[in-house]
Amino acid sequence: MSAIPQQVLARQKAAVNTFVAAQSAVFEGFEKLIDLNLKVVKATLDEVSQKSQQATDLKDAQDVSSFISASAQPSADKALAYSKHLYDIFAGVQTELSKLAEAQIAEGREQVNAAVEQLTKNAPAGSESAVAMLKSSLATATSAYDSLAKAAKQAADVAESNLSAAANATFKAATDAAEAAGKATSRRRAA
């Protein structure tokens, strides 16, 4: 059997393996998302049951106001925690898919280099300048890709830090709002 059909079969096998790995990563992320949502639903049902029990014990408007303001802070914390878990799940899937893509690109690069080397060995006499230009173009393309990949990674890191800063700012705003509501309730009680 010749080398070319074997190479084609090897590439097809690698492509199928990569596809299966990508599907597995996406499916694992989906499983984590379902698990997270089931936990949130269960916790929410438990909390609603508990809050309903507490609500039946309220006697006057001040108790209702205190009950509402006391409920605001945990809800904000839970929403922030949920969004953090979502982000972690999606970031994990994205990281896994990025690794697979990088491996595919590296393999493709190796195949192109091998083809150029094979072409160089079989090049007719007098084509050295064309071969040198081809190798130079390949090196330039590789360098450009590496630069783009580095820039994309830096952009992703900046986006992640900005998202983290926004989440922290949201958490602080929610905490400040809950504290302000608690202080307002305390002042009404005192008055």
FENLIN-V41617 format. One record per residue. N is the residue number from 1. RES is the residue in three letters. OMEGA is omega in whole degrees, 0 to 359 (NA if undefined). Layout:
[[N/RES/OMEGA] [N/RES/OMEGA]]
This chain:
[[1/MET/184] [2/SER/184] [3/ALA/184] [4/ILE/177] [5/PRO/178] [6/GLN/178] [7/GLN/179] [8/VAL/178] [9/LEU/179] [10/ALA/178] [11/ARG/178] [12/GLN/178] [13/LYS/179] [14/ALA/179] [15/ALA/178] [16/VAL/179] [17/ASN/178] [18/THR/179] [19/PHE/179] [20/VAL/179] [21/ALA/179] [22/ALA/179] [23/GLN/178] [24/SER/179] [25/ALA/179] [26/VAL/181] [27/PHE/177] [28/GLU/176] [29/GLY/178] [30/PHE/177] [31/GLU/179] [32/LYS/179] [33/LEU/178] [34/ILE/179] [35/ASP/178] [36/LEU/182] [37/ASN/176] [38/LEU/178] [39/LYS/180] [40/VAL/179] [41/VAL/180] [42/LYS/180] [43/ALA/180] [44/THR/178] [45/LEU/177] [46/ASP/181] [47/GLU/179] [48/VAL/178] [49/SER/180] [50/GLN/181] [51/LYS/178] [52/SER/177] [53/GLN/180] [54/GLN/182] [55/ALA/179] [56/THR/181] [57/ASP/182] [58/LEU/186] [59/LYS/184] [60/ASP/184] [61/ALA/179] [62/GLN/177] [63/ASP/179] [64/VAL/179] [65/SER/178] [66/SER/180] [67/PHE/181] [68/ILE/181] [69/SER/177] [70/ALA/180] [71/SER/185] [72/ALA/184] [73/GLN/180] [74/PRO/179] [75/SER/178] [76/ALA/178] [77/ASP/181] [78/LYS/178] [79/ALA/178] [80/LEU/179] [81/ALA/179] [82/TYR/180] [83/SER/177] [84/LYS/178] [85/HIS/177] [86/LEU/180] [87/TYR/180] [88/ASP/179] [89/ILE/182] [90/PHE/178] [91/ALA/178] [92/GLY/178] [93/VAL/180] [94/GLN/179] [95/THR/180] [96/GLU/179] [97/LEU/177] [98/SER/178] [99/LYS/179] [100/LEU/179] [101/ALA/179] [102/GLU/178] [103/ALA/178] [104/GLN/180] [105/ILE/179] [106/ALA/178] [107/GLU/177] [108/GLY/178] [109/ARG/178] [110/GLU/180] [111/GLN/178] [112/VAL/178] [113/ASN/179] [114/ALA/179] [115/ALA/179] [116/VAL/178] [117/GLU/178] [118/GLN/178] [119/LEU/180] [120/THR/180] [121/LYS/185] [122/ASN/182] [123/ALA/179] [124/PRO/179] [125/ALA/179] [126/GLY/180] [127/SER/182] [128/GLU/181] [129/SER/177] [130/ALA/178] [131/VAL/178] [132/ALA/178] [133/MET/178] [134/LEU/178] [135/LYS/178] [136/SER/178] [137/SER/178] [138/LEU/179] [139/ALA/179] [140/THR/179] [141/ALA/178] [142/THR/179] [143/SER/179] [144/ALA/178] [145/TYR/180] [146/ASP/178] [147/SER/179] [148/LEU/179] [149/ALA/179] [150/LYS/179] [151/ALA/179] [152/ALA/179] [153/LYS/178] [154/GLN/179] [155/ALA/178] [156/ALA/178] [157/ASP/178] [158/VAL/179] [159/ALA/179] [160/GLU/180] [161/SER/176] [162/ASN/178] [163/LEU/178] [164/SER/178] [165/ALA/179] [166/ALA/179] [167/ALA/178] [168/ASN/178] [169/ALA/178] [170/THR/178] [171/PHE/180] [172/LYS/179] [173/ALA/179] [174/ALA/178] [175/THR/179] [176/ASP/180] [177/ALA/179] [178/ALA/178] [179/GLU/179] [180/ALA/178] [181/ALA/178] [182/GLY/178] [183/LYS/179] [184/ALA/178] [185/THR/180] [186/SER/179] [187/ARG/179] [188/ARG/179] [189/ARG/181] [190/ALA/183] [191/ALA/NA]]
